[in-house]
Each structure stands twice: as structure tokens, then as C-alpha cells.
Amino acid sequence: MPVNRAEQRAATRQALLAEGQRRFADGGYHQVVLAEVARAAGVTKGAAYHHFESKAGLFRAVVSVVQQQLGERVATAAEQYEDLWEQLRAGCRAFLAAGTDPAVRQILLVDAPAVLGWDEWRALDEESSAHHLAEALAALVAAGVIADQPVEPLARLLSGAMNEAALWIARGGDPHAAEQALDRLLAGLRVPA
């Protein structure tokens, strides 16, 4: 059965994204050559440029994919609980655990802020996972579990702390110790019963 052009373009794009993600995770942004990604994906260098315009374009698309995958991982962990507080804890723990994933560590935490710049990296983070954290915190404030306060600065503080902890874990830090510290930090947000 012949494949139509749209399906072929989608398959080419997916192959480039998958190979790009593998290579960016393994060697970091500066070690990747777009022509080698194209060759390994079984397409021409021209096809890679057609889809992404440059190595930076491919990297930006890969960052978006990895951000989305991480957001889905965090949401899946949180959705296992009905209790809002346990949803927050599970989502935060899933984020910390992702620090051991080479794609998350190298692509999102190390290279993306440096390659894309802080503002673009934050915008991509906002699109994929940061808004979930803000929504969870807003729900906890509305339920009276967390004291009434502006949610945006709280979400940014917690997100920054978790990014640093995930990097620390990725560099050999103790995941269990990070989880314990996270639980103590989160417990400080709760309104006393």
C-alpha cells in the first residue's frame, strides 16, 4: 500500500526527532551534527533542513518533545491519586525522578537553558509542565490546604527548587534524600490541621 506524502513527511519528521533526541541526550548539543542525525535517521541532510532549518531548530523541537513527555510523566503520576495534596507530592516526586533520565538531564536541564536562552526555555517549560504545577497549587489554595497567597511566585519558587534538585540527582545526588527534602519543603506549605 503506497504511503501518501503527508504520512511520509510525518514519518521523516518523527525519525529525525527520535534520532535527534537520542543523540542530544547521549552527547549534548555541541557534539551533534545535523548531517549525521539525518544519515542515522535514513533521510537526506536536505530533508533535515526542510523540516527543522538548522541543528538549533531540531534541538528546539526535541526540547519541546522531551518537555511534553516529562509533563505527561508527571501528570500520570499525579493522576494516580484523588487527594489534591497527594497529587502534588506524586507529581513533584515524578519530576525529581526524571532527573535520572539522560534525555531530561542533558536536554532539558543542562543544554536547553544555555542553547535556547533562559526566556525561550522558560516559555517551553510553561507550555508543557509549569502550568500544571501552578494549576495544582491554585487548587490547593482554593481548597484551603495551602494558605491563600499568590500562586505564580510560589509555583516559580517550587519549580526552580525542583529543577536544581533534579540536576543534583542527575549528577549523582541521592534521590531518596531529595524526596525527603521535598516532602519537608512541601509540608511547610500546608495549613496546619
C-alpha positions in Angstrom: 0.0 0.0 0.0 1.6 3.3 -1.0 2.2 5.9 1.7 0.9 9.4 0.9 3.2 12.4 1.1 1.8 13.7 4.4 2.4 10.3 6.1 5.9 10.2 4.6 6.7 13.8 5.8 5.3 12.9 9.3 7.4 9.7 9.4 10.6 11.6 8.3 10.0 14.3 10.9 9.4 11.6 13.6 12.6 9.7 12.6 14.6 12.9 12.8 13.1 13.8 16.2 13.8 10.4 17.6 17.4 10.3 16.4 18.0 13.8 17.4 16.6 13.1 20.9 18.9 10.1 21.2 22.0 12.0 20.1 21.3 15.2 22.1 20.8 13.0 25.2 23.9 11.0 24.6 26.4 13.6 23.7 24.9 17.0 24.4 24.0 19.7 21.9 27.5 20.7 20.9 28.5 17.1 19.9 25.6 16.6 17.5 26.0 17.1 13.7 22.7 17.5 11.8 24.0 15.6 8.8 24.8 12.6 11.0 21.4 12.8 12.6 19.8 12.7 9.1 22.0 9.9 7.9 21.2 7.8 11.0 17.5 8.5 10.6 17.7 7.3 7.0 17.0 10.6 5.3 18.9 13.2 3.4 20.5 16.3 5.0 18.2 18.3 2.8 15.2 16.7 4.4 16.5 17.6 7.9 16.9 21.2 6.8 13.5 21.2 5.3 11.9 20.1 8.5 14.0 22.0 11.0 16.0 24.6 9.1 19.1 24.0 11.4 20.5 22.0 14.2 19.1 24.6 16.6 15.7 24.1 15.0 15.9 20.4 15.5 17.1 20.9 19.1 14.2 23.3 19.8 11.7 20.7 18.5 13.4 17.9 20.6 13.2 20.1 23.7 9.5 20.5 23.1 9.0 16.8 22.7 11.0 16.0 25.9 9.1 18.7 27.8 5.9 17.2 26.7 7.0 13.6 27.7 8.0 14.9 31.1 4.8 16.7 31.6 2.9 13.5 30.7 5.0 11.5 33.1 4.3 14.0 35.9 0.6 14.1 35.1 0.3 10.3 35.0 1.9 10.1 38.5 -0.4 12.7 39.9 -3.5 11.2 38.4 -3.0 8.0 40.4 -4.4 9.9 43.4 -7.7 11.6 44.1 -6.4 13.7 47.0 -5.1 17.0 45.8 -2.1 17.0 48.2 -1.1 13.5 47.2 -1.4 14.6 43.5 1.1 17.4 44.2 3.5 15.2 46.0 3.4 12.4 43.4 3.9 14.9 40.5 6.8 16.6 42.2 8.4 13.2 43.0 8.0 12.1 39.4 9.7 15.3 38.3 12.6 14.6 40.6 12.9 11.0 39.4 13.1 12.2 35.8 16.4 13.8 36.7 18.0 10.3 36.2 16.6 10.1 32.6 19.5 11.1 30.3 17.2 13.0 27.9 15.7 15.1 30.7 19.0 15.7 32.3 21.1 16.6 29.3 18.5 18.1 27.0 16.2 19.9 29.4 18.3 20.7 32.4 21.8 21.3 31.0 21.6 22.2 27.3 18.2 23.9 26.8 18.7 26.9 29.0 22.2 27.5 27.5 21.3 26.8 23.9 17.9 28.4 23.7 18.3 31.1 26.3 16.5 31.4 29.6 13.4 33.1 28.2 12.7 30.6 25.5 13.5 27.7 27.8 11.0 29.1 30.4 8.3 29.6 27.7 8.7 25.9 26.6 8.6 24.8 30.2 5.5 26.9 30.8 3.7 25.3 27.8 4.4 21.8 28.9 4.6 21.4 32.7 4.9 24.6 34.7 1.3 25.4 34.2 0.3 22.0 35.7 2.2 22.9 38.8 0.5 26.3 39.0 -2.9 24.7 38.5 -2.2 22.2 41.2 -1.1 24.9 43.7 -4.1 27.0 42.8 -6.4 24.1 43.5 -4.7 23.5 46.9 -5.1 27.2 47.8 -8.7 27.1 46.7 -9.3 24.0 48.9 -7.6 25.7 51.8 -4.9 23.1 52.0 -2.3 25.8 51.3 -2.6 29.3 52.8 -4.2 31.9 50.5 -1.3 33.5 48.6 -0.3 34.5 45.0 0.3 31.2 43.2 2.6 32.4 40.4 5.6 33.2 42.6 5.1 30.1 44.7 5.0 27.9 41.5 8.2 29.5 40.2 10.0 29.0 43.5 9.0 25.4 43.7 9.8 24.8 40.1 13.2 26.3 40.5 13.9 24.3 43.6 12.9 21.1 41.8 14.9 21.9 38.7 18.0 22.3 40.9 17.2 19.1 42.8 16.7 17.2 39.6 20.1 18.4 38.4 21.7 17.4 41.7 20.2 13.9 41.4 21.4 13.7 37.8 24.9 14.5 39.0 24.9 11.7 41.5 22.9 13.1 44.4 20.8 10.8 46.5 17.2 10.6 45.1 15.8 9.4 48.5 17.4 12.4 50.3 15.9 14.7 47.7 12.5 13.2 48.1 12.7 13.7 51.9 13.8 17.3 51.5 10.9 17.9 49.0 8.4 16.4 51.5 9.7 18.7 54.2 9.5 21.7 51.9 6.0 20.9 50.8 4.9 20.2 54.3 5.8 23.8 55.2 3.2 25.0 52.7 0.3 23.2 54.3 -2.1 25.0 56.5 -2.0 23.4 60.0 -4.9 21.0 60.6 
